[in-house]
Amino acid sequence: MAGTSSKKRKRPAPKKQPVRGNPQKPRETRDPRRVEKATARDWIGAARLRTLPLAIAPVLLGTGAAMVVVDEFHWVIALFCLVVAVALQIGVNYANDYSDGIRGTDDVRVGPARLTASGKAKPRTVALVALAFFAIAAIAGLALTIRTQQWWFLVIGALCLLAAWFYTGGKRPYGYYGLGEVFVFVFFGLVATLGTTWVQAFTLPQEAWFGAVAAGLFACAVLLANNLRDIDQDRAAGKRTLTVLIGRTATRVLFTLFVLLPFLIAGFLALFYPIAWLSLIVLLPVLAAILIIWTYRLPRELVVALGLTSLSSLAYAGFLFWAFVG
């Protein structure tokens, strides 16, 4: 009996749970009490202010193109267009933080602070902040619609909100299937610029189309720089961005084309608006960004290229606005 009782029954080994999120970063058991709460600086960082020039540039270009036609500055309408664009941009950034955070895609990142992935803010809180900025954009857009009586703009606004959320949200986010650049070009280039022109002039001159293409190219270039920085983490996490699909070299080539083509547009416009030649000054930071893209060694260096490209889009838009109204 004694011999029998001394024998211990073997317990079956516990089943291994599949690892979720980014496999390059091992999961650590976190004590929620030890995670610092997000500060105001963290929230501002998550808004990714360096991307805001991409929201301002289309409004400048669209307003300048409108003034070519109506020769009048509708500053209230332009201001509401700016509110729509900036609120959408910030909303997209927070929505991206939320969606990538709950998927585990942001477990390893080089860029700005990630509120959801770091545990500094509750996912629900981040989502609510994103929705709040979308609501601000929707209210400003509704005001524009009522003011201009362009009721079909409600459909455009709804599409903008859906595109903003499903970039990384939902079960099948299009940003995970190499379509991010397509939607960025359409909504942050064409829709933002042409929409601004239309609500002020009710027509779309060729200046608006040229400006819209240029704004879209700059926005796509910024997204390429961002995804090139995160290529290894995105590949490991299963996020199939265009950069993951085509590789580093093709991304560098595409980035170079996207940031140089706007200056061909400016050169053509300068034949009719001589001040547009001044936009070539913006080639200085653009060439610096290209150099970083082709020679970087650490992903963190691409944050500088991203910032330079974003600011270049705003400076470029400023010179073309001056050319159109000067």
N, C-alpha and C positions, 0 to 999 in steps of 0.2 A: 504493500500500500504506500509505504513511504517513498519507494522508488517511483511508483506511478505518479504520486502527487507532486513529486519534485520536477516532473517534466512539464515544461511550459508549452502551451499551445502557440503555434506560429500564427501570427495575424497576417492577413493578406496585405501586401504593400499598397499604399494609397495610389490612386490613379493620378497621373500627371496631368495638370491642367494646361491647356494650350496657352502659349504666351501671346498676349495681345499687344497691339501698338507697335512701336518701332523696335524690331529685334536687335538693333545695334546697341540699345540702351537697356541693360537689365533692370527689371522692376525692383524697386526697393520698398520695403514696408514703411509707410509714412505714419507718423503720429500726427493727427490733425492739429493737435495742440501746439506742435512745434513749427507749423507752417505760418509764416508771417502773412498778415492780411495785406491786400493790395493797397498801396499808397496812391496819392494823387498822381505822383510821378509815374507809377506803374500804369495807371489808367490812361494817362496822356501818351505813354510809350506805346500802349496797345492800340491807340487810335492811329498810329503810324503817320505822324504829321508830315514826314518827308514825302508822302504820296499825295498830299493835298494840292500841290501845284498842278497835278494832272486833272483835278476837278476845276481849277480856276482857269486854266488855259483855254478850254473850249468855250467858256463864257466870254472871255476876251475876244477870241476869234469870231464867235458868232455875233457878238455885239458890234464889232468893227465892220463885219460884212453887212449887217443890217443898216448901219449908218451910211454905207455906200449908196443904198437905195433910198432911204427916207431922209437922210441928212438931218437927223434929230436923235438926241440921246434920251431914250426912255429909261432913265436910271432906276425907277422903281421896278419895272419889269426885269431889267438886267439884274438887280439886286435879288429878286426872288428866284431867278434862274441860278444865281450863285448859291443861294441857300439850298436849293434842290440838289445841285451838283455836289456841294461839300458834304451835306448831310448823308447823301447816298454813299459817298466815298468812305466816310467814317463808319457808317452802318455796315458796309461791306467788310471793312477791316475787323470790326467787332464780331460780326457773324462768322468770319473766317476763323477768328480766334476760338469761338465757341465750337464750331463744327469740327475743325481739325483737332481741337483739344479733346473732345469726347471720343474721337476715333483713335487717339493715340499717335496721330501723325506728327504732332508737335512735341513729342517727348524729347527729341534732340533738335535744337534749333540754334542758329548763329545770330539771327537778327534781333528785332525788338522783343521786349518781354511778352510772354504768352501767359495771360491771366489764368485761363482754364487749365492748361497743361501743368503749370507750376503749382496749382492748388491755392493760389493766393486769392482767387475769387471763385464763388460757386458758379458752375456752368449756367444755372438758371439766371443768375444775376447778369452775367455777360450777355446771354441771349436777350434779356429784357432791355439792356442798354442798346443793343443792336436794333431791336424793334422800335425803341424810342426814337432813334435817329431816322429810321425808315418812316416813322410817323411824321416827323418834322418835314422830311422831304415830301411826303404825301400831302400834307396840309399846304405847304408852299406851292406844290404843283396844282392842287385844287384851286387855290387862289388865282394862279395864273390862268387856269382854264376858265374860271368864272369871269375874270377880267377881259379875256380875249374872245370869249364865247366859242372857243375851239374845243368842242366837247369830245371830239375824237382823241384829244390828248389824254383822256382818262384811260383809254386802252394802252397808249404808249407808256403812261405812268405805271400801270399795272404790270406790263411786261418788264419794265425796268426793275420793279421791286422783286418780281419772280426771278429775274436773272441775277439780281444781287444775292438773294438767299440761296439759290440752288447752285451757285458757283462752287461752294464746298458743302452745302447743306443737302438734306434729303438722302434717300437711299442710293441714288445714282447721280452724284454731283458731276456736272460736266467738266469742272476743273480737274477731275481725276482721270479724264479720258482725252486729254490733249486738246480740249476745245477752249481753254481759257483765253488764249490770244484772240480767237475769233469773236467771242462775245465782248471782250475788252475793246476791240477795234470798233465794233458796231455801237456799243452803248456809251463808251467813254470818248469815242471819236465822232462817229456820224450823228448819233441821236443827240448827244449833248450839244454839239456845235450847231447842227441844223435846226434843232428845236429852239435854241436861243435866238437864232436869226428869224425863224418863222414867227414867233410870238411878238417880235418887234416890227417886222416888215411885211409879214404875210406873203412872202415870196422867198425864193432860194436862189440868189445870184451865184455865179460861178465862184466868186470869192469865198462864199460859205462852204462850198464843196471842197475847194482846195484846202481851206483851213481845217475842215473836218477830217480829211485824210491825213494831214500832217499831225493833228492832235492824236488821232488813233494810232499812228505809227509810233509816236513817242510813248504812248501808254503801253503798247505792246512791248516796246524795248525795255521799259522798266520791269514789266512782268518777266521777260526773259532773263534779265539780270537777277531778279529775285529767285527764279527757279534754277538758274545756274548755280547760285549760292547753295541751294538746298538739294541739289541733284542726288547726292548720295543718300541723304535721309529720306527723300521722297521715294527713291527706288526701293529702299529697304522697307518702307511702310506701305508699299503698293500704290502710291499716288503716281499715276502715269501722266505727268505733265508733258507738254510738247518737248521740253528739254530732255526729259527722261527717254522719250521715244526716239528723238533724232540724235542725241548725244551732244557732247561738249563742243566739238569743232563746228558742227552745223549750227548750233545755237550762237556761237560767236559770229559766224558769217551772217546769220539772220539779224542779229543785234546790230551789226555794222551797217547793213542795208537799211534797217528801220530808222536809225538815227541820222543817216546821210540823205535819204530820199526827201525829207522835208526841206532841205536846202536847195534841191533842184526845183521844188515847188516855189520856194521863195525867189529863186533866180528868175523863174518865168513871170511871177507876179511883179518883180522889180521892173520889168519892161513897161508896166503901166503905172506902178506905184514906186518911184525911185527910192523912197525911204526904206523899202523892203530890203535893199542891199545891206542895210545895217544889221540885219539878222545874221549875217555871216560872222559877226562878232561871237555869236553863240557857238560857233564851231570850236572855239578854244576849249571850253569845258567838255564839249562832246568828244573831241579828239582825245582828251584826257581819259574820259570814260571808256573809249574804245581801247586805249592802251592798257587800262586796267583789266578789261575783259580778256584781252589776249595774253597778258603776262602775269596774271595773279597767281600767287602760290597758296594763299590761305583764303578760304571762303569769306572770311570777315572783310577782306579787301573789297569784295563786290558790293558791300553796303555803301561804300564811297561812290562806286560807279552808279549804283541805283540812285543815290541822292543827286549826283551831278546830272544825270539824265532827266530826273524829275524837274529840277530847277531850270535846266536848259529848255524844257518844254514851255515853262512859264515865260522865260526871257524871250524865246522865239515868238510866242503869242503876243507879248507886249510890243515887240517891234512891228509885227504885222498889223496889230491894232493901230499903232501910230501911223503906219503907212496908209491904212484905209481911211483914217479920219483926218490925217494931216494935210 
